[in-house]
Amino acid sequence: MSSHLPISQEELKKILFDSKAIKENDWNEAQDNAHRRRRGIEEVLIERGFLNINYLYELISDYLQVPFINLRKRKLDHEVLNIIDEKTARKARAIPFALEKGKLKVAFVDPRNKEKLEMVKKVSKKKVDVFFTNYKNFLFASRLYQKNIQEELNQILDSKVLKVDGKPTEVEIPIIKIIDTILESALFDQASDIHIEALPDAVVIRFRVDGDLHDVVELPSSIHDAVVARIKILSNLRIDEHRVPQDGRFSFKIEDEEESVRVSVLPAFYGEKIVMRLMTDDAQNLSLEDLGFLQHNQDIMMRQINKPFGMILVVGPTGSGKTTTLYSILNILNTEEVNISTIEDPIEYGVHRVNQTQINPKAGYDFANGLRALLRQDPDIIMIGEIRDNDTAQVAVRAGLTGHLVLSTLHTNNATGAPPRLLDMGVEPFLVASTLNLVIAQRLVRRICLNCIESFKLNKDQLKALSKEFDLEAMFHRFKGLKVIESKVDSFADLTFYKGKGCSRCNSSGYSKRIAVLELLENTKKIQDCVIKSSSSSELKTIAKEDGMITIFEDGMQKVLLGMTTIEEVLRIKRE
């Protein structure tokens, strides 16, 4: 993937060397890695923790002598936005965000491009103050140009596209435009899934955004078969098969970026139901910080993934982001010195220079057989989609013991539930104790919308309600011990909490996107002793907390106090 920075690689190198952010050896390694994976070198440097994204853009801003503007933190007025039409804004990659004293303030992805500046001046007919923003900020702001999906689809359905074979009397529904509009709208709404459901009198389109599913638009039932046929054609599925489920995938381009879609078709009472999972690059290219790893957990993670062998497990219920975390770890480990192989069901994202294979149970190719085959492929790192059975568990543990780093997922509720689960699968305690490097348990909570965030303190009624959920005093002292709370704070009532008021940018929900709350169990000497004794999950948890483990709930409360999420979101996790 090409870089969207407004400076050359040589200029970036000079900036980073002058600021002493990196050394020559770090740059050369990152450059090789970026070339290997078709990524921008800045993405690799951020991923590896040499700098964070805000610092990078501050450095570039100083170099260009153009102020940087974070469009995600500004309320964008539609009147100002419409001074430049959508077509020009996308062509110039520029967003107008303020009008002051007759001057239009415009954020450019490439503020040095004079041709794009002249284009904006000509269209706006105003003097322009140039600001600098990054490409993701631009994409985020450009969503505000989007029309209401209902209006767009109604316009498409009302327009008559005439067939050219003979008399122009028959009307063909422009189904390609309908599918493109649905996909674009879902992408701009940052939906993870699109549901297309047949009802007796309509077709309902639903988007899953930040974990919640909501109705977006209803279309006439008469177009259902055409929509299904179009999606099947895109996914290389059989259009004449309506009795059995089918799975496929396809890609489409938007804003010069290619997006992948995984498709599932299921026969239902009123007609086939389609679910499309948007496999955006953003999901697999997240850094540990983006995922939700606070500094304490980042240090543990980096310490463990740099070990040459052993096993790292990510645990949690379905939909808790386990696979995304695994892919992020894979991207950090994806260097020239290692051979990485995966066996998945299905392959979620294509990762450049990683050998990915998908199980095929009908052909007898399951996780256990696939893993045995991978071990003959001279791997350094193996990623297994999920440890589901005793056979896979046995082979995976032995692979970790014999010089391979094994990454996988497991279905347990918390980190300390993973060792007993492996023991239940018939793995010997001494093998688990010597192989298991790290267990990451996670859940997803919604982030507070930064556009409408506000702070508050808990009143007496709220404190009373919370005291029924947990021991406030014990938690307060625990947080003081973890240095989450400043020493000058005397009680829970003095703590500051945050919430989103609700605005147009977050559809009045007060939330935007999601973040993981995490629990990392390191295999220390004390934990090894407990595993060898076949200790229970609760016993392991007690020892792990004494060893410094921060539980999922405690990590969530840290994120509450940092203004990342709300106390309601963390309580929801606690009650599960």
N, C-alpha and C positions, 0 to 999 in steps of 0.2 A: 504494500500500500504506500503511495507516495506521501511525502510530507506536505503539510499545508502551511508551513512557516513562510513568512514573507522575506526570509533571508536565505542565503546559500549555506551549504554545509560548512564551507570554509569560514564564513562569517560566524556561524554558530560555534564552531570550534574555537575561534579567537575569543569570543565573548566568554565562553565557559572556562578557557584557560586563564584569561585576564582576571576573572572573578575567583579563580582557584577552586572552582566547583568540582573539577575532575582533573585527573592526570592523564598523560599521554597514553599510558598502557590501558587505562579504563576506556578512553575514547576509541582506541584501536579495537578492543574486544567488542565494544558496543556497535561499532561500525560493521564489523564482520557479522555480528548477530543480526543487525538490522537488514543487511543485504541478504542473508540466508533466509530470513522470514518475510522479506518484502514489506518491511515496516519502516517508518521514519525513525531516524537515530534518536531523536528526542524522546520518542515513546519508550524505547529500550532503556534510556538513561533514567527516565522517571520510574519505569517498572522496577529497575534495579536499585532504586532508592538514592541515587546520586543527587537528585534535586526534585522538588515538587513542582507541579504545573504552574502554580501562582508565581513562584520565584523565577521560573523560566521566562514567563511573559513579562515580568518586571524587568529582567535583564535585557530582553529584546526591546522593550519599550524605551529603556534608557539609551540603548544603542541607536535606535531609530530617531530618538528625540521626538517621539509621538506618544501622547498619553494613552495608557491602556484602559479600556472600559469593560467591565464585566456585565454583559447585557442580562444575565440571569438575575442580577441583583437590582435591576432598574425596572420601574413600572413604565412600560412602553405605551404611549398614547396613540390610538389608532389614527387620529387626525394628523399627527406628525409622521407616522409611518406611511400614510397614504400620499405624502408629498412626493415620494418616489414610488412609482408603480412596481408591482411584484416582479414583472419581467426584467426591468432595469436593475432592481435590487439583487436578483439572483445572478444576472450577468456580471454585475460589478462586484458581487459579494460584499454588499454594503447595506447597512441598516441605519436609517435616520432615527435618532432617539431623543432629540430635544431641539427646540427652536427658541433662541434667546436673542433679543435685540436685532431681529431680522437675519441672524446667522443660523444656519442649519448645522447642527452637530451630527456628524455621520461616522459610524464605526466601520472601518474597512478591514477585511482579512489581509489584504495586501496594500498598506497605506502608501507605498512608494510607487504604485502603478498610476502614472499620470493620465493614461488613456481612460482608466476607470473613473478617476476623479473628474475629468472633463465630461464624461458621460453623465455623472450624477449632477454636476453643475448645470448642464444643458437641460436636463429633465426637470430639475427642481426650480431652476431660474432664481437661485439664491446664492449668496456667498456661503461657502462651506468650511466649517472647522473640521479638520481631519483627526480622527481618533483611530486607535488600533484595537481589534478584538480577535479572538481565535475562531477557528472554523466551527467548533462545536457551539460556541456562543452564537455565531451567525445562523447556524441551522436551527437552533432553539428559537431565536427571535423571528426567523423567517416563517415559522409555523403560524404566526399571528396573521399572515396574509391569507391563510387558508379559509375558504368559504365554509359555511356549515355543510356537513356531508349530506344532509337531507336535501338542501337546496341544490347542491351539485348533482346529486343522483336524479332529482326530479327534472332538472334541466336536460339531463342526458336522456331520460325516459320520454320526455316531451318532444325531443328533437326526432325527426323522422329521417331514417337512413334508408333510402330507396334501393331496391335490388336492381341490377342492371340487365337482367335477362328478360328482354321483352318489355311489356308494358310496366311502367313505374307505378304499380298500384299496391304491391305488397310491401309491408313495413318490416324491416329486420331490426331487432333490438340491438343496440350497440353494446354488446356484452363485454367486449374488450375494455371499453371505456369504464364500464361499471366496476369490473374487477380491479383495474388500475386505480380508480378513485378510492375504492375500499382499502387497498393495500397502502396507498399513500397516506390516507387519513389515519390508518392504524399506526403507521410509522411515526407520523408527526405527533400523534397522541401518546407515543411511547408505550403502545400496547404490546404485551408479550404474546397474546393469542387473539385470533379472530374466530368467532363461532358463527356459522351460517346454518340456521335451523328452519326446517319446513314446518309451517302450521297449516291448518285446514284452509285458511283464507289469506295467508301472507308468508313472506320469508323474512325472518328476523335476523339482523346482523348485530352481533354483540362483541364488544372488546373487553379483554381483561387488562386493566391498568392498575399497577401497584398491587396486584393480587386480588383485586375486586372485579367481578364481572358485571357489566351493565349494558342495557339495550342502547344501541346507537341509532338504528334506523329500521323501518319496515319497508319492504319492497313487495310488489304484486306477486302473488303465488305463481302467476303464469310464467315468470322468468326463472323459476327454480331450476328446471331441468337444464336450461341453457347455461346458468351459472355453474352448476355441477359439471357439465360437460366441458366447459372452458377450463376449469381448474384441473380436471382429469387430463386434458390434453397437455397443459403446461407441465404436469407432474409425470407424464409418460405412464398413465394408468389406463386400464381398459374402460372405454366409455360405454361398452355394451354389457358390462357386468354391474348388476345392481343388487345382488343377493348376498355378497360376502364383503367384509371389510377390506379396504385397500390402503396401503401406505406409500407415499412418494415424497418427492421434494422438487423444488425448482428455484430459480434465481430471477431477480428483476433489478433494474438499475434505477436509481433516483439520485439526483444531485451528483452525478459521476461516481456514486458509490454503489457497489453491488451488494444486494441483500439476499440472503437465503431464506427459504420458507419450507418448513416441514409440513406435510399434508397428511391428514388422516380422514378417510371417508368411511362412514358407518351407515348401514341400512337402518332406517327408522320407519315408524308407522306412516307418517305423511310424506315420506321421501327421504333421500339420503341426507345425512347431516355431515357437514365438513368442519373440521377444526384445523386452522393453519397457525403454526407456531413460527413467529418471526425470529429468525436466528441472526440477530444483528451482531456485527463485529464488536460493538461496544461491550457486549456481555463477556466475550472471551478475552478482551484486551484490558480488563480492569486491573489496576494495581492492587496490592494488599490494602493500601489506605482507602481506595475507592470501595473495596468490598466491605470494609468495616473493621479492619484490624487496627486497634489502637497500638501505641508504641510498644507497650509491654508484650502484647501478643505478636507484633511484627518481629520483635527480637527473637522470640521463641521459634517462630516459623522459619526465619532465615537460618537459625542455628541448626534446625532439624532437616531442612530440605538440602542443605549442603553436605549432609552425610552421604557417603557413597553407596550404602546399602541399608536394608531395613524396610519397614512398612509405615506408611502414613495413611490413616483412615479419616474420611470425612463422614460424619453421621448426622442423622436428622430425618424427619418425616419427608414424604413426597412434597415437592414444591418449596423446599427450604433453601435452594440455591447450591446444593452440594456439587453438582456437575460444573457450575460456573466457577466455583472455588478451585476444583480440580484443574480446569483448563487454565486458570490464571497461574497456578503453580507450574503447570506444564510450560507455559510461555516463559516463565522466569528460568526454568531449567533447560530450555531449548537452545543449546549452544552447539558449536561445531565439534566439541570434544566428545559428545555423547550420542548414542543411538537410542531414540525413544520410540517405543512401539505401544500401541493401544489396542484393546479389544472392547467393543462397546455395543450397546443395544438401545437405540440405534446410534450412529455417529451423529453427534449434535452439531459440531462445527468442524470444518476442515482447517487443520493447522499445518502451515507450510513447514516442510521438512520433518514432519512426524509421520511415522508409518501407522496408519489407522486401518483397522479391520472391524467388520461388523459380524455379530454372531448370526448363524442360520440354523435354528433348531431342526427344521425339516430335513436339512442335509446332515444332521448329527454334529453340527459345528456349534457347540455351546461354550460357555465361559471356561470350563475346565479344560476341554480339548483345545480350545483356542490358545489358552495360556501355555499349555504344554508345547504347542507349535511355536509360540513366540519365544520360548526359552531356547529354541534351536536357531533363533535369528540373531544371536549375539547381541542382546539388548543390554543397555546400561540402566535404563529406566523403563518400567512397565506401568501402564495405566489400565486398570480393569474397571469397566463401567460399574459393576456391583458384585459384591460377594454374596451369592444367594444360597449356596448349598455347601455341604460338608466337603465335597470333592474340590471345589474351587478354593475354599478356605485353606485346605491342606496344601495344595499346590502353591498358592499365593504366599503362605507363610514360609514354605521351604525356599521359594524364589528369593524372598527377602533375606533369608539366612545364608544364601549361597552367592552373595555379592551383587544383588540387584536392588535398586530402589523401587519399591512397589507402591503405587498410589491406587486407592480404591474407595468405594463408598460402602456403607453398611447401614441397615435400618435398626438403629437404637435411638432412644429418646435423649440420652446425654452421653458425654464422653466416657464417664466411668462405667457405662453399660456395655462398652465395646469389648473389653477383655473377657468378661463372663460370657458374652455372646459367642466369641470365638471358641471358648472352652466348651460351650454347649454344642458347637459344631464338630467336636471331637478332636480339636487341636490340643496337643499336649501343653500343660501349663509352662514348662520350661522353654518351649518353642515360642509361645506368645511373649513371655517375659524377655527373651533375648532378641526378638525380632521387631516388636512394635515400638517404633520411635515416638510417634505422636498420634493422638486422636483429636480431631477438631469437630466439636458439635456445634451446630448452628441453626438459627431460625431467622426469618426475615421480618423486619418491622418497617413501617412506613416512615420516610424522612419528613421532617417539617418543611413546608414550603418556605424558602428563603425570602420570597417576595412579600409575605404577610406575617412573618414571625413576630411574636411579641412575648415579653417575659411577664411572670407573675409569681407571687408567693402563695403557698397553701393557706387557706383560712382554717378556722377551728373545725368546721364540719368536714372539710376534706381530710384534715389530719386524723380525725376520728374514724373516718371511713377507711383510710389507709392502715390505721393501726389494727383493724380487723383482718387485714390481708397478711400482715407480717409484723414482727417485733421491730418497731421503729428504732428503739434505743440500741438494740443489738446490731442492726444494720448500720446505724450511724457510727458506732464504734468500729465496726468492720471497715467501713469506708475511710475512716480516719487512719486506720492501720494501713490501708492500701494507698493512702495519700491522694485519694480521689477528692476529698473534702479538705479545704484549707484549715489550718490549725486555729485560726481566729474565729471560725464559725462555731457557735455554742450549741445549737440544737437543729433538729430537722426543720423547724418552723422558719429558720433563718435562710434556708436554701432557696435559690432562684430556679424556677422551672420555666419551660417554654412551650408555646403552642402556636399553631397557625390560625389566624382569624378567619381565613377563607377569602379567596380573591378569584378574579377571572382566570388567572394563570393556572390555578390548581383546581378549577371547577368548583370553587367554594368548599373544598374538602379540608383545606389546611395542610395537605400533604402533597409531596411530589417525589416520586421514585421510592426505592426501598434500599435498606442497608442491612447487613447481617449483624446479629448479636451472637457472640461466640464464647466458646468454652474450650480451652486447650489443655489437654492432659499430656504432660511430658512423662516419658518413661524413666523416672528417677530410680535410684537404688531402693527407696522405700516402696515405690509402686511395684517394682520388680518382685520384691519380697512378698507383697500382698498377692500378686498374680500367681506366683509359685504355690502359695497356700490356698489358691482358689477362693480368695475373699469375695464377698458380695459387692454389688455396685455401691451400696450405701457405705460400706467399710472403706472402699477405694476412695469415695468422695471425701470422707473425713480426712484421710491421710493426704489426699491431693490438696485440699484447702490448707492444711498445715504446711504443705510444701510450697504454697504460694499460688495455687490455681485460682483464677477468677472465674466464678460460675457464669452461666449464660445470663442469669438474672442480674448479677452484679455488673457484668459488662453492659447490659442494657441500661441499668441505672446510671452508669458512667456517661453513656451517650445521651441520657435524659438531661443530666447536669451540664453537658457540653452543648446542649441545644440542638442535637441531631435528631432526636425523636421525642415522643411524648410519654408521660408516665402511663397513660391509658394503653398505648401500644405494648409497653413492657409488661404491664399487668395481664394483658391478653396472653402473652407468651407464658407467664407464670402459671396461669390457670389451666393451660392445655395439659 
